[in-house]
Every structure is written in structure tokens, then in C-alpha cells.
Amino acid sequence: MIQRTGIEKIRICSSCHDALATVNQSARKWNLLILDSRIPRAYETVRMLRRRIGPHVKILMVFSGPTRQMIAEAIEAGVDDVVTFPISQATLEKKLSHLVELPQNKLALFKRVDALSADIFTAKP
């Protein structure tokens, strides 16, 4: 389901250890981390991830039958968005696209600025 959104750098983390090892390898490598709310110490894991990676890597937490309190705790911990299963392909695509839309737009803007700068410096009078 996720591949159809066009998102390329995703890591699905199945444990606290897995998530922390992932960002220790290279936080800049990932656009999005997906965490299952059922992993032990899920909210604590999100807090630790946020301290290490900051806001540039988006975190999506997956729930099955969450309460409002659970969602509020996840967001307070630093999750960017939540998904509740079962979920449709269209809803998942919309959520994932929304999460990575801003970074992709920034990247496109930076590439455009670089291209324009190169044109300016190589232009002859």
C-alpha cells in the first residue's frame, strides 16, 4: 500500500530497539518512521526519537482501536499523525502524502534555487 504513494525512504519499526537503531544508522536517510502503538514503551520511544532526529523525519503511529487519550498521548509525545486500522488505500495514501509533502516541496524548491544560482554564475554578459 505504501509504495503507491511515491514515498521512497520509509522504515517500518517493530520495536523500540529497531526504531532507535534505525536513526542511529542515519537519521537523514529516512523521510518517515512508522511505529506500531503496541510496541513496548511506544510513547517513550517517540520522545527519544524526537530528541535524536528533530522534526525533519515524520513519525506515523499505527493504532488498532485507540482511545482519544491514546491518540492525545501519541501526539504529545511527538507523533506527526496517527493511522487507525483497518484503513483504506485512499486514506493511507492521503495521510502519507500529507506527511511527506512539505519536505518534498522544500527539496524541489532548493533544487530550483541551486539550478537558478548555477545559471547566474555561468551566464556570460
N, C-alpha and C positions, 0 to 999 in steps of 0.2 A: 504493500500500500504506500509506503513512504517514498519509494523510488519514483513514483509517478508525479511527485511534487517538483522534481528537478533539484532537490536538495542533495548535495553530493557528500558532504562530510558530516556524517552522523555516527554517533556511538551510542548503542543501547547498553546501559549499565544495569547489571543484575544484582549487584551487591555494593555496599559501601566501599569495600576494598577495590572493586573493579572501577568504580567512579573516580576514586582518588588516584589510582594507578594511571588511569586514562589521562587525567590532567597533568600528572607528574611527567608523563612522556612528552607531551607538548600541548599546552592549552591552546596555542594559536592554530593548531591543526583542525580544531573542531568548530562547527557552526552551532551545533545543537547537541545537548545531552538529554537523553530520555531516561527518567528514573521511575521505577515501579514504587508506588507508595507502600507496598508490603515489605520492602527490604527492611531489615533491622536498622533502626536509627535513621530513617529516611530524612526527617527534617534536619537532624544534626548534620547529616551528610551534605544536604543542600547548603547549610550555613558554611561548612568547611570549604565546599566548592566555591562559593561566592567569594570567600576571603582569598582564595588562591587564583581564581580566574577573573574576578571582577564581573562587570556587566556584559562584556562583549560576546561571551558564549551564552546562548539561551538555554534555559533548563525547562523542560516539559515534564510534568509528573503525571503518571498514569494511575488512575483510580478505578476501582470496581465498587460502585455503591457508596460513594463518600457522603459524609455529613457536611453541613455548612461549616462546622467547626474544623473539620479536617482540611477543607479547601482553604479556609482562612489561615490555618497554621502553615500550610504549604506556601502560600503567598507571602506570609510574614517571614518565613524562613529564607525566601529569595527566589522562589519558583516564578518563572515568567508567565506560565499558563498551565492549565490542567486539562486532561482528557479523561472522560469517563467512558468506560467500556460497558456495553457494546457501543461502537461508533461507526458511522457510515464513512465510506471512502471520501465523499464530498466534504463532510465536516472535518475529517482529519486533514485533508489537503488544505482546506481553508485555514485551519489553526497553524499548521506547519508553515504555510506560505506567509502568514502574518508574522510569525516569529522570526523568520529569516529575511523578510522583505527589507527592513531598514538596513541591515548590514550589506545586502546585495546592492541596494541603491547607493550607499556610501561608496562601495567598491567601484561601481560604474562611474560615479562622479570623480573619484580620484584618478581612475584610468583616463577619463576625458581631460582632466586638468593636466595630467602628465603629457598627453598627446598634444594639447594646445601649447604647453610650455616648450615641448620639443620643436614644434613648428615655429615658435617665436625665435628660439635660439638658432635655428638652422636657416631661417629666412634670410635672403640676401636683399640688400637695398636696391 
